[in-house]
């Protein structure tokens, strides 16, 4: 069972965003529904193709693509940002 990968596509709807991710190692794909809203402060975020997303329970952890290119984990708190996960599909 897949639990994360690189965002390869998404469709925004009024109440949620359908995100399509691909495992960079094995090439498997999966889709899930999220809200583009941080759990910690409720602010809106904007995911992009190339960002990383993994999930566990009712959370999806999002890391923006610009953070991956920062030296090491030198992108402050902007990695594994908790977003509400509404559902998923294999």
C-alpha positions in Angstrom: 0.0 0.0 0.0 1.3 3.4 -1.0 1.5 6.2 1.6 3.1 9.1 -0.3 5.2 10.4 -3.2 5.6 13.3 -5.6 2.6 15.3 -6.7 2.1 14.7 -10.4 -1.3 16.3 -10.8 -4.2 17.8 -9.0 -7.7 19.2 -9.5 -9.1 21.9 -7.2 -12.8 21.8 -6.3 -14.8 24.1 -4.1 -14.5 22.0 -1.0 -11.3 19.9 -1.5 -8.4 19.2 -3.8 -8.0 15.8 -5.5 -4.2 15.1 -5.6 -2.4 12.4 -7.8 0.9 11.3 -6.4 3.6 8.9 -7.7 6.1 6.9 -5.6 9.5 8.0 -6.9 11.1 4.6 -6.3 8.6 2.1 -7.6 6.4 4.3 -9.9 3.1 3.4 -8.2 0.4 6.0 -8.2 -2.4 6.9 -5.9 -4.9 9.7 -5.5 -6.2 11.3 -2.3 -8.5 14.2 -1.4 -7.2 17.0 0.9 -8.0 20.4 2.0 -5.3 23.0 1.2 -5.5 24.4 4.7 -2.8 24.1 7.4 -4.0 22.2 10.5 -1.8 24.4 12.8 -3.1 27.9 11.9 -5.9 27.3 9.3 -4.1 29.4 6.6 -4.6 28.4 3.0 -1.7 26.8 1.1 -1.2 26.1 -2.6 0.2 22.7 -3.6 2.1 22.4 -6.9 3.3 19.6 -9.2 6.7 18.4 -7.9 5.8 18.9 -4.2 6.0 15.9 -1.8 2.9 14.6 -0.1 2.5 11.6 2.3 -0.3 10.6 4.6 -1.1 8.8 7.8 -4.5 8.7 9.5 -6.5 11.8 8.8 -3.4 14.0 8.0 -1.6 14.6 4.8 2.0 15.9 5.3 3.0 18.3 2.5 6.5 19.6 1.7 6.7 22.3 -1.0 9.0 21.7 -3.9 11.2 24.7 -3.1 11.9 23.2 0.3 13.4 20.0 -1.3 16.1 22.1 -3.0 17.1 24.0 0.1 20.3 22.7 1.6 19.4 19.8 3.8 16.4 20.6 6.0 17.4 24.3 6.0 13.9 25.4 5.0 12.7 26.1 8.5 9.3 24.7 9.5 8.1 24.5 5.9 8.3 20.7 5.5 5.8 18.0 6.6 3.1 20.7 6.9 -0.1 18.9 8.2 -3.2 19.3 6.0 -6.6 17.6 6.4 -6.8 14.3 4.4 -10.5 13.7 3.4 -10.1 10.4 1.6 -8.0 8.3 -0.8 -8.2 5.9 -3.7 -5.7 3.2 -4.8 
